[in-house]
């Protein structure tokens, strides 16, 4: 506990002593994001539609396996 307190004290003193050196330069301006252009770019990604699993036969049990593997395991 004592070492942690000492380390925290050192960090705090360093932060206080370096506070005048840490600043945001006035030439830095926030960047704006054109949402419409960003959405246009995202929409250009090729999206593949998800394929719904085939309906299960009555009385079959869902195993979480693809249909091709379910047939082999029976």
N, C-alpha and C positions, 0 to 999 in steps of 0.2 A: 504494500500500500504506500509506504513511504517513497519508494522509487517512482511509482506512478505519479504521486503528487509532485515530486521533484521534477519529473519529466514534463508534466503539464505546466508547471510554473515556468520552466525554461522556454517552452513553446510560446506561452503567453507573453513573456518578456520579449522574445524575438519578434513576435507579431507586432507588438507595440513599437519596438525600435525600427521596424521596417515599414511601418504604416505610411510614412511619407514617401517611400520609394514605390509603393504600389498605387497605380492610378490607371485610369483609362485615357488613352491619348485622345485629344479632341478630334483628330482626323478620322477616328473610327466612327462610322455611322452604321446604325442597324440596317440590315438588309431586309428588303421587303420581298415577300413571296407572292407572285401572281398566282392565285389559286386556280384560275381558269387554265392557265398554261400547265400548271402542275397536274391537274386532273386530266388534261389532254394527253400528257406524257404517260401517266399511269394507265389510261384507257388504251394506249397503243400496245401495251404488253399483251401478248397472245395468251388468252385465258382458255383453258380447256374445260368444257362443261363436265360436271361430275355425273357419272353414270349411276343411275339407281340400280340397286341389286334386284335380280329377278325375283318375282314373287315366289314364296315358299309353297311347296305342295302341302295339302292338308295332312296333318299328322307328323310332319317332319320337325326336327329339332334344330334350332339355330346353334351352330357350333362356333361361329366366328371365322370359319374357313371359307375360302373361295369355293364356288360350286364345283369346279374341276377337282379340287382336293377332297371335297365331301364325297364325291362319287367313288374315288379311289379307296377312301377309308372304310366304306361300307362293305 
